């Protein structure tokens, strides 16, 4: 078994679509980024790469590559999982930090999207959120971040 840890953060910008955990969130602002800016799926891909010592998100899916401009971050997760040999993922634990957008109503759908991407039971996917309590730029609503820890069961 191998453990992967991933992290990502993006500033929030007005008028940008907000996609988190592969789910469109109703919000007047969204995470800025070269792709769709989905910090949850970025951190998930980063954790998969970390579990197999496969580099980091930026080295594998660099912002200088025009193929990734505006792309859904599910592309990153699928490729990272492929690089991990499509190994069985035992569980995924996601923590979102930011005072906005409010994601509570979307957590169940995020769990389902992640479970579907990794072909695993939704009961093994956890998505939690913290407002940040006014601390850091995330807590003050200037951005959003995600941390992911996962267990990869090698074949």
LODRENPA-41574 format. One record per residue: x, y, z of N, C-alpha, C, O in turn; residue number from 0; residue in one letter. Coordinates in steps of 0.02 Angstrom, whole numbers, plus 50000, padded with zeros to 5 digits. Example, Ala and Ser with C-alpha at 12.3 -4.5 7.8 and 13.67 -1.06 7.14 Angstrom:
BEGIN
50660 | 49716 | 50390 | 50615 | 49775 | 50390 | 50660 | 49835 | 50390 | 50712 | 49834 | 50423 | 0 | A
50642 | 49888 | 50354 | 50684 | 49947 | 50357 | 50645 | 50002 | 50394 | 50670 | 50057 | 50402 | 1 | S
REM end
This chain:
BEGIN
50042 | 49941 | 50000 | 50000 | 50000 | 50000 | 50044 | 50062 | 50000 | 50099 | 50062 | 50028 | 0 | X
50018 | 50114 | 49968 | 50054 | 50177 | 49966 | 50005 | 50234 | 49982 | 49946 | 50230 | 49966 | 1 | X
50031 | 50285 | 50015 | 49990 | 50343 | 50033 | 50009 | 50401 | 49987 | 50068 | 50413 | 49975 | 2 | X
49959 | 50436 | 49962 | 49971 | 50496 | 49923 | 49941 | 50556 | 49957 | 49888 | 50552 | 49988 | 3 | X
49976 | 50612 | 49951 | 49952 | 50675 | 49980 | 49956 | 50728 | 49926 | 50007 | 50735 | 49892 | 4 | X
49902 | 50766 | 49916 | 49902 | 50818 | 49866 | 49874 | 50882 | 49894 | 49833 | 50882 | 49940 | 5 | X
49896 | 50938 | 49865 | 49873 | 51004 | 49886 | 49868 | 51048 | 49824 | 49910 | 51044 | 49779 | 6 | X
49817 | 51092 | 49823 | 49814 | 51143 | 49771 | 49775 | 51202 | 49798 | 49733 | 51196 | 49843 | 7 | X
49789 | 51261 | 49770 | 49756 | 51323 | 49790 | 49752 | 51369 | 49730 | 49798 | 51372 | 49690 | 8 | X
49697 | 51406 | 49725 | 49689 | 51455 | 49672 | 49652 | 51516 | 49699 | 49610 | 51510 | 49744 | 9 | X
49668 | 51575 | 49673 | 49629 | 51634 | 49691 | 49560 | 51630 | 49659 | 49552 | 51598 | 49607 | 10 | X
49512 | 51663 | 49689 | 49445 | 51668 | 49661 | 49440 | 51733 | 49621 | 49463 | 51785 | 49643 | 11 | X
49410 | 51728 | 49561 | 49403 | 51787 | 49519 | 49330 | 51794 | 49497 | 49298 | 51744 | 49481 | 12 | X
49304 | 51855 | 49495 | 49235 | 51866 | 49474 | 49223 | 51845 | 49402 | 49267 | 51853 | 49359 | 13 | X
49164 | 51817 | 49389 | 49145 | 51800 | 49322 | 49173 | 51735 | 49295 | 49156 | 51714 | 49240 | 14 | X
49215 | 51702 | 49334 | 49244 | 51638 | 49312 | 49199 | 51581 | 49336 | 49175 | 51583 | 49393 | 15 | X
49186 | 51531 | 49294 | 49146 | 51473 | 49317 | 49179 | 51440 | 49377 | 49241 | 51436 | 49381 | 16 | X
49139 | 51417 | 49423 | 49165 | 51384 | 49483 | 49152 | 51309 | 49478 | 49095 | 51287 | 49480 | 17 | X
49206 | 51272 | 49472 | 49203 | 51199 | 49469 | 49246 | 51172 | 49525 | 49306 | 51187 | 49528 | 18 | X
49216 | 51132 | 49570 | 49253 | 51102 | 49625 | 49232 | 51029 | 49631 | 49172 | 51014 | 49632 | 19 | X
49279 | 50985 | 49633 | 49264 | 50914 | 49638 | 49226 | 50888 | 49577 | 49188 | 50840 | 49581 | 20 | X
49238 | 50921 | 49519 | 49205 | 50901 | 49458 | 49132 | 50924 | 49453 | 49096 | 50902 | 49409 | 21 | X
49112 | 50968 | 49498 | 49042 | 50990 | 49502 | 49038 | 51066 | 49491 | 49076 | 51104 | 49521 | 22 | X
48993 | 51088 | 49448 | 48982 | 51159 | 49437 | 48946 | 51187 | 49498 | 48891 | 51164 | 49516 | 23 | X
48977 | 51237 | 49530 | 48950 | 51268 | 49590 | 48919 | 51335 | 49571 | 48949 | 51374 | 49534 | 24 | X
48860 | 51349 | 49597 | 48827 | 51413 | 49585 | 48864 | 51467 | 49625 | 48857 | 51470 | 49686 | 25 | X
48903 | 51508 | 49590 | 48943 | 51559 | 49624 | 48960 | 51615 | 49574 | 48969 | 51601 | 49515 | 26 | X
48963 | 51677 | 49597 | 48981 | 51732 | 49552 | 49055 | 51735 | 49536 | 49076 | 51774 | 49494 | 27 | X
49094 | 51693 | 49568 | 49166 | 51691 | 49556 | 49190 | 51619 | 49559 | 49159 | 51576 | 49589 | 28 | X
49247 | 51607 | 49526 | 49274 | 51539 | 49525 | 49349 | 51540 | 49529 | 49381 | 51593 | 49523 | 29 | X
49378 | 51481 | 49539 | 49451 | 51477 | 49545 | 49485 | 51492 | 49478 | 49467 | 51463 | 49426 | 30 | X
49534 | 51536 | 49479 | 49572 | 51553 | 49420 | 49620 | 51496 | 49405 | 49643 | 51461 | 49451 | 31 | X
49635 | 51486 | 49343 | 49683 | 51433 | 49326 | 49688 | 51424 | 49251 | 49646 | 51447 | 49213 | 32 | X
49740 | 51388 | 49230 | 49751 | 51373 | 49159 | 49698 | 51325 | 49134 | 49673 | 51331 | 49078 | 33 | X
49680 | 51276 | 49176 | 49627 | 51229 | 49159 | 49562 | 51257 | 49186 | 49551 | 51318 | 49184 | 34 | X
49518 | 51215 | 49212 | 49456 | 51240 | 49243 | 49468 | 51264 | 49315 | 49422 | 51291 | 49346 | 35 | X
49529 | 51255 | 49341 | 49545 | 51280 | 49408 | 49517 | 51240 | 49465 | 49516 | 51264 | 49522 | 36 | X
49496 | 51179 | 49452 | 49465 | 51137 | 49504 | 49517 | 51113 | 49554 | 49553 | 51064 | 49541 | 37 | X
49522 | 51147 | 49611 | 49574 | 51131 | 49660 | 49566 | 51061 | 49689 | 49615 | 51030 | 49708 | 38 | X
49504 | 51036 | 49693 | 49493 | 50969 | 49721 | 49523 | 50916 | 49675 | 49561 | 50873 | 49697 | 39 | X
49506 | 50920 | 49611 | 49532 | 50870 | 49564 | 49607 | 50879 | 49552 | 49642 | 50830 | 49539 | 40 | X
49632 | 50941 | 49556 | 49704 | 50952 | 49551 | 49740 | 50917 | 49610 | 49790 | 50883 | 49600 | 41 | X
49714 | 50927 | 49670 | 49745 | 50896 | 49729 | 49738 | 50820 | 49726 | 49783 | 50784 | 49748 | 42 | X
49683 | 50795 | 49699 | 49674 | 50723 | 49691 | 49726 | 50694 | 49642 | 49757 | 50643 | 49657 | 43 | X
49735 | 50726 | 49585 | 49785 | 50704 | 49537 | 49855 | 50707 | 49567 | 49895 | 50662 | 49557 | 44 | X
49868 | 50760 | 49605 | 49933 | 50768 | 49638 | 49944 | 50712 | 49689 | 50000 | 50687 | 49694 | 45 | X
49893 | 50693 | 49725 | 49899 | 50638 | 49774 | 49912 | 50571 | 49739 | 49953 | 50532 | 49763 | 46 | X
49878 | 50559 | 49683 | 49891 | 50498 | 49645 | 49963 | 50495 | 49621 | 49996 | 50444 | 49626 | 47 | X
49987 | 50551 | 49593 | 50056 | 50554 | 49570 | 50105 | 50545 | 49628 | 50155 | 50511 | 49621 | 48 | X
50089 | 50575 | 49685 | 50132 | 50569 | 49743 | 50137 | 50498 | 49769 | 50190 | 50477 | 49791 | 49 | X
50082 | 50461 | 49766 | 50082 | 50392 | 49790 | 50129 | 50347 | 49751 | 50154 | 50297 | 49777 | 50 | X
50142 | 50365 | 49688 | 50186 | 50324 | 49647 | 50251 | 50360 | 49629 | 50287 | 50341 | 49583 | 51 | X
50266 | 50414 | 49666 | 50326 | 50454 | 49654 | 50330 | 50475 | 49581 | 50383 | 50470 | 49550 | 52 | X
50273 | 50498 | 49554 | 50268 | 50515 | 49484 | 50274 | 50589 | 49468 | 50252 | 50611 | 49415 | 53 | X
50303 | 50628 | 49513 | 50309 | 50699 | 49502 | 50250 | 50737 | 49531 | 50209 | 50708 | 49568 | 54 | X
50246 | 50801 | 49514 | 50191 | 50841 | 49539 | 50148 | 50865 | 49481 | 50166 | 50857 | 49423 | 55 | X
50092 | 50894 | 49497 | 50043 | 50915 | 49447 | 50074 | 50961 | 49395 | 50063 | 50953 | 49335 | 56 | X
50113 | 51010 | 49418 | 50143 | 51058 | 49373 | 50194 | 51028 | 49325 | 50199 | 51049 | 49267 | 57 | X
50232 | 50979 | 49348 | 50282 | 50949 | 49304 | 50251 | 50903 | 49253 | 50279 | 50894 | 49199 | 58 | X
50194 | 50873 | 49269 | 50161 | 50826 | 49223 | 50112 | 50863 | 49177 | 50107 | 50845 | 49118 | 59 | X
50077 | 50913 | 49203 | 50026 | 50949 | 49165 | 50041 | 51024 | 49166 | 49999 | 51063 | 49190 | 60 | X
50097 | 51044 | 49141 | 50120 | 51113 | 49146 | 50073 | 51164 | 49114 | 50039 | 51149 | 49065 | 61 | X
50072 | 51224 | 49142 | 50030 | 51277 | 49116 | 50055 | 51303 | 49049 | 50018 | 51339 | 49015 | 62 | X
50116 | 51285 | 49029 | 50140 | 51307 | 48964 | 50114 | 51263 | 48907 | 50123 | 51280 | 48849 | 63 | X
50081 | 51208 | 48924 | 50055 | 51162 | 48874 | 49985 | 51184 | 48853 | 49938 | 51181 | 48894 | 64 | X
49976 | 51207 | 48791 | 49910 | 51231 | 48770 | 49855 | 51178 | 48770 | 49796 | 51195 | 48769 | 65 | X
49874 | 51114 | 48770 | 49823 | 51060 | 48771 | 49781 | 51063 | 48834 | 49724 | 51038 | 48835 | 66 | X
49808 | 51092 | 48888 | 49773 | 51092 | 48951 | 49735 | 51157 | 48965 | 49704 | 51164 | 49018 | 67 | X
49738 | 51205 | 48918 | 49703 | 51269 | 48928 | 49627 | 51257 | 48929 | 49599 | 51233 | 48879 | 68 | X
49595 | 51274 | 48984 | 49522 | 51268 | 48990 | 49495 | 51197 | 48997 | 49435 | 51188 | 48998 | 69 | X
49539 | 51148 | 49001 | 49518 | 51078 | 49003 | 49487 | 51061 | 49072 | 49504 | 51091 | 49122 | 70 | X
49443 | 51012 | 49072 | 49415 | 50986 | 49134 | 49471 | 50951 | 49173 | 49510 | 50913 | 49144 | 71 | X
49474 | 50964 | 49237 | 49527 | 50933 | 49278 | 49518 | 50858 | 49286 | 49564 | 50824 | 49310 | 72 | X
49462 | 50831 | 49265 | 49454 | 50759 | 49266 | 49506 | 50726 | 49220 | 49525 | 50669 | 49231 | 73 | X
49528 | 50762 | 49169 | 49581 | 50738 | 49124 | 49645 | 50723 | 49165 | 49678 | 50673 | 49153 | 74 | X
49661 | 50767 | 49211 | 49720 | 50759 | 49252 | 49714 | 50698 | 49298 | 49761 | 50659 | 49306 | 75 | X
49655 | 50690 | 49327 | 49643 | 50633 | 49373 | 49649 | 50568 | 49334 | 49682 | 50521 | 49357 | 76 | X
49617 | 50564 | 49276 | 49619 | 50502 | 49237 | 49691 | 50484 | 49216 | 49711 | 50426 | 49219 | 77 | X
49729 | 50535 | 49196 | 49798 | 50522 | 49175 | 49842 | 50503 | 49234 | 49884 | 50459 | 49229 | 78 | X
49833 | 50537 | 49291 | 49872 | 50520 | 49351 | 49856 | 50449 | 49373 | 49901 | 50412 | 49394 | 79 | X
49792 | 50431 | 49370 | 49772 | 50363 | 49390 | 49802 | 50312 | 49342 | 49823 | 50258 | 49363 | 80 | X
49803 | 50328 | 49277 | 49833 | 50284 | 49228 | 49908 | 50274 | 49244 | 49934 | 50218 | 49240 | 81 | X
49941 | 50328 | 49262 | 50013 | 50324 | 49279 | 50024 | 50284 | 49343 | 50078 | 50257 | 49354 | 82 | X
49972 | 50279 | 49384 | 49975 | 50238 | 49444 | 49956 | 50166 | 49429 | 49947 | 50125 | 49474 | 83 | X
49950 | 50150 | 49364 | 49933 | 50082 | 49345 | 49860 | 50064 | 49357 | 49843 | 50006 | 49363 | 84 | X
49817 | 50116 | 49362 | 49746 | 50106 | 49378 | 49739 | 50064 | 49441 | 49691 | 50025 | 49448 | 85 | X
49786 | 50072 | 49487 | 49785 | 50035 | 49550 | 49721 | 50050 | 49588 | 49691 | 50103 | 49581 | 86 | X
49701 | 50003 | 49629 | 49641 | 50012 | 49670 | 49654 | 50066 | 49722 | 49704 | 50064 | 49758 | 87 | X
49608 | 50113 | 49727 | 49612 | 50165 | 49778 | 49569 | 50142 | 49837 | 49509 | 50132 | 49830 | 88 | X
49602 | 50135 | 49895 | 49566 | 50111 | 49954 | 49518 | 50163 | 49982 | 49462 | 50146 | 50000 | 89 | X
49541 | 50225 | 49986 | 49497 | 50279 | 50009 | 49527 | 50346 | 49988 | 49587 | 50351 | 49975 | 90 | X
49484 | 50396 | 49987 | 49504 | 50465 | 49971 | 49474 | 50510 | 50024 | 49416 | 50504 | 50041 | 91 | X
49515 | 50556 | 50050 | 49492 | 50604 | 50100 | 49510 | 50674 | 50075 | 49569 | 50691 | 50070 | 92 | X
49460 | 50714 | 50061 | 49468 | 50782 | 50034 | 49448 | 50833 | 50087 | 49397 | 50824 | 50121 | 93 | X
49488 | 50885 | 50095 | 49470 | 50942 | 50136 | 49476 | 51005 | 50094 | 49530 | 51022 | 50070 | 94 | X
49420 | 51040 | 50086 | 49419 | 51105 | 50053 | 49423 | 51159 | 50106 | 49392 | 51154 | 50159 | 95 | X
49463 | 51212 | 50093 | 49467 | 51268 | 50139 | 49454 | 51332 | 50101 | 49488 | 51348 | 50053 | 96 | X
49403 | 51369 | 50125 | 49386 | 51433 | 50096 | 49320 | 51456 | 50124 | 49275 | 51416 | 50137 | 97 | X
49313 | 51521 | 50135 | 49251 | 51547 | 50163 | 49195 | 51550 | 50111 | 49136 | 51555 | 50127 | 98 | X
49216 | 51546 | 50047 | 49167 | 51542 | 49993 | 49199 | 51509 | 49934 | 49260 | 51509 | 49928 | 99 | X
49161 | 51480 | 49890 | 49089 | 51473 | 49893 | 49068 | 51420 | 49944 | 49109 | 51379 | 49965 | 100 | X
49007 | 51423 | 49964 | 48979 | 51372 | 50010 | 48968 | 51308 | 49970 | 48933 | 51309 | 49919 | 101 | X
48997 | 51253 | 49993 | 48995 | 51192 | 49953 | 48952 | 51137 | 49984 | 48944 | 51084 | 49954 | 102 | X
48924 | 51149 | 50043 | 48885 | 51097 | 50078 | 48835 | 51060 | 50034 | 48834 | 50999 | 50035 | 103 | X
48794 | 51097 | 49995 | 48744 | 51062 | 49954 | 48773 | 51019 | 49898 | 48738 | 50978 | 49868 | 104 | X
48838 | 51028 | 49884 | 48869 | 50994 | 49827 | 48914 | 50935 | 49848 | 48938 | 50898 | 49805 | 105 | X
48924 | 50926 | 49912 | 48971 | 50875 | 49936 | 48953 | 50805 | 49912 | 48997 | 50768 | 49891 | 106 | X
48890 | 50787 | 49916 | 48870 | 50720 | 49894 | 48886 | 50708 | 49821 | 48908 | 50653 | 49802 | 107 | X
48873 | 50758 | 49779 | 48888 | 50751 | 49708 | 48963 | 50748 | 49696 | 48986 | 50710 | 49653 | 108 | X
49002 | 50787 | 49733 | 49075 | 50784 | 49727 | 49100 | 50714 | 49743 | 49143 | 50686 | 49708 | 109 | X
49074 | 50685 | 49797 | 49094 | 50617 | 49816 | 49079 | 50568 | 49760 | 49120 | 50525 | 49744 | 110 | X
49020 | 50574 | 49730 | 49001 | 50529 | 49676 | 49046 | 50537 | 49615 | 49064 | 50488 | 49583 | 111 | X
49063 | 50599 | 49598 | 49107 | 50612 | 49540 | 49175 | 50580 | 49552 | 49202 | 50547 | 49507 | 112 | X
49204 | 50591 | 49611 | 49270 | 50563 | 49626 | 49267 | 50486 | 49625 | 49312 | 50454 | 49598 | 113 | X
49216 | 50458 | 49655 | 49208 | 50385 | 49656 | 49204 | 50358 | 49584 | 49234 | 50307 | 49568 | 114 | X
49167 | 50392 | 49542 | 49159 | 50371 | 49473 | 49226 | 50376 | 49435 | 49244 | 50330 | 49398 | 115 | X
49263 | 50430 | 49444 | 49327 | 50439 | 49410 | 49376 | 50383 | 49428 | 49415 | 50360 | 49386 | 116 | X
49374 | 50361 | 49491 | 49422 | 50311 | 49515 | 49392 | 50241 | 49520 | 49424 | 50195 | 49547 | 117 | X
49331 | 50233 | 49495 | 49297 | 50168 | 49495 | 49300 | 50135 | 49563 | 49323 | 50078 | 49571 | 118 | X
49275 | 50172 | 49613 | 49276 | 50148 | 49681 | 49209 | 50163 | 49715 | 49171 | 50205 | 49690 | 119 | X
49194 | 50129 | 49770 | 49131 | 50143 | 49805 | 49130 | 50213 | 49834 | 49179 | 50236 | 49863 | 120 | X
49074 | 50248 | 49827 | 49067 | 50315 | 49853 | 49076 | 50317 | 49929 | 49096 | 50368 | 49957 | 121 | X
49061 | 50261 | 49962 | 49069 | 50258 | 50035 | 49142 | 50265 | 50057 | 49155 | 50275 | 50116 | 122 | X
49188 | 50259 | 50011 | 49260 | 50266 | 50027 | 49288 | 50334 | 50007 | 49349 | 50344 | 50006 | 123 | X
49243 | 50381 | 49991 | 49263 | 50448 | 49973 | 49234 | 50497 | 50023 | 49173 | 50499 | 50033 | 124 | X
49277 | 50537 | 50054 | 49256 | 50587 | 50102 | 49272 | 50656 | 50073 | 49327 | 50668 | 50049 | 125 | X
49224 | 50701 | 50076 | 49235 | 50771 | 50058 | 49210 | 50814 | 50115 | 49152 | 50810 | 50134 | 126 | X
49255 | 50855 | 50142 | 49238 | 50899 | 50198 | 49257 | 50970 | 50180 | 49299 | 50981 | 50135 | 127 | X
49228 | 51018 | 50213 | 49245 | 51088 | 50200 | 49254 | 51126 | 50266 | 49221 | 51112 | 50316 | 128 | X
49299 | 51174 | 50263 | 49310 | 51218 | 50320 | 49309 | 51290 | 50294 | 49335 | 51304 | 50239 | 129 | X
49280 | 51334 | 50332 | 49277 | 51404 | 50311 | 49344 | 51439 | 50317 | 49356 | 51490 | 50286 | 130 | X
49389 | 51412 | 50357 | 49452 | 51445 | 50370 | 49449 | 51495 | 50426 | 49500 | 51523 | 50446 | 131 | X
49389 | 51507 | 50452 | 49379 | 51550 | 50510 | 49412 | 51619 | 50504 | 49436 | 51647 | 50554 | 132 | X
49414 | 51645 | 50444 | 49441 | 51713 | 50435 | 49517 | 51716 | 50434 | 49545 | 51770 | 50426 | 133 | X
49549 | 51660 | 50443 | 49622 | 51658 | 50442 | 49647 | 51643 | 50371 | 49612 | 51608 | 50334 | 134 | X
49702 | 51668 | 50352 | 49734 | 51660 | 50286 | 49689 | 51690 | 50231 | 49632 | 51709 | 50243 | 135 | X
49716 | 51693 | 50171 | 49678 | 51719 | 50114 | 49618 | 51676 | 50098 | 49567 | 51701 | 50073 | 136 | X
49622 | 51610 | 50113 | 49565 | 51566 | 50100 | 49508 | 51582 | 50148 | 49450 | 51585 | 50128 | 137 | X
49524 | 51592 | 50211 | 49474 | 51609 | 50261 | 49443 | 51677 | 50250 | 49387 | 51690 | 50272 | 138 | X
49480 | 51721 | 50216 | 49454 | 51788 | 50201 | 49418 | 51790 | 50134 | 49396 | 51844 | 50113 | 139 | X
49411 | 51733 | 50100 | 49373 | 51730 | 50038 | 49410 | 51750 | 49975 | 49378 | 51761 | 49924 | 140 | X
49476 | 51755 | 49979 | 49513 | 51775 | 49919 | 49531 | 51716 | 49874 | 49551 | 51726 | 49817 | 141 | X
49524 | 51656 | 49901 | 49541 | 51597 | 49862 | 49512 | 51535 | 49895 | 49478 | 51539 | 49946 | 142 | X
49527 | 51478 | 49864 | 49504 | 51414 | 49890 | 49562 | 51364 | 49883 | 49600 | 51367 | 49835 | 143 | X
49567 | 51318 | 49931 | 49619 | 51267 | 49928 | 49589 | 51199 | 49944 | 49535 | 51194 | 49973 | 144 | X
49625 | 51148 | 49924 | 49604 | 51079 | 49939 | 49665 | 51037 | 49955 | 49718 | 51044 | 49925 | 145 | X
49655 | 50993 | 50003 | 49705 | 50943 | 50022 | 49673 | 50875 | 50013 | 49615 | 50866 | 50030 | 146 | X
49710 | 50828 | 49985 | 49686 | 50761 | 49975 | 49737 | 50711 | 50001 | 49797 | 50717 | 49989 | 147 | X
49712 | 50662 | 50039 | 49752 | 50605 | 50060 | 49716 | 50543 | 50033 | 49655 | 50538 | 50038 | 148 | X
49755 | 50497 | 50005 | 49724 | 50435 | 49981 | 49770 | 50375 | 49993 | 49830 | 50382 | 50002 | 149 | X
49739 | 50318 | 49994 | 49775 | 50254 | 50002 | 49770 | 50218 | 49936 | 49715 | 50205 | 49910 | 150 | X
49828 | 50201 | 49909 | 49832 | 50165 | 49845 | 49853 | 50094 | 49860 | 49905 | 50082 | 49891 | 151 | X
49813 | 50047 | 49838 | 49828 | 49976 | 49849 | 49859 | 49948 | 49785 | 49824 | 49939 | 49735 | 152 | X
49923 | 49935 | 49786 | 49958 | 49909 | 49727 | 49936 | 49838 | 49712 | 49919 | 49799 | 49756 | 153 | X
49936 | 49823 | 49648 | 49917 | 49755 | 49626 | 49973 | 49706 | 49643 | 49967 | 49646 | 49628 | 154 | X
REM end
